[in-house]
C-alpha cells in the first residue's frame, strides 16, 4: 500500500483481474493498478459503479 507521513493510506498498488459486470467473465488478467485516490479496491469498484462503468476490479495480490 502507498502510505503518507501520518500513516493514513493514500492509495494502493495491486495486481487485479478486470471483470465484465454483465457477463462476469475476466476481460484482462493480472493487470497492475496504481490508485492514489482510493484506499481499497472495494472503494474503487464503488466509484466505478456510480458512473455505470462496464467493468470492476478483482483483487489478485499486493505489489510492493
N, C-alpha and C positions, 0 to 999 in steps of 0.2 A: 504494500500500500504506500501511497505517497503521503508524507506527513509534513506538517508545518511546525514551526518552533514551539507552539503551545500545545503540542501533541494532539491537536484535532486533525481528523482525517480530511485531507484536501484532494480526494480523488483516488484513483487506483489504476494499476496496470495488470491486466489479466488476459489469459487465453480463453476465448469463448467460441461457442458454435453459434452461428446465426440461423435462427429458426423462422420459417414461414408461419405466420399466425394462423392462416386459414387451413392449411394442409397439415401442419405440424412436422413437415419434413425439414431436414437440415439443408440450408442453402449453401453455407460455407462452413468448413470445419477448421478448428484451431487457429482462429484469427486473433492476433494480439491487439487489444484495445487499450488505449490510454484515455482516461476520462478524468478531467480536472474539476468538474462541476458537481459530480455525484459521488457520494461516499460508498455506495453499493451498486451492484448490478441490478438489484430489485428497484432501486430508486431510478436508475437509468431506464429500465423497462416501463416503469410507471409513467415517466415523461414521454417516452416513445408512444405509449398507448393514448395519451392525451391528444397527440397530433395524428392519431389513426395511422401510424406507420405500419406497413405490412409485415414487419419482422420484429423479433425480440431476441435478446441475448440469453444464452445458456452457459453458465459457468463451467469451465474445464479445470483450470488451475491458475494460481497466482504466479506472476512473473516478477522476479527480483530486479 
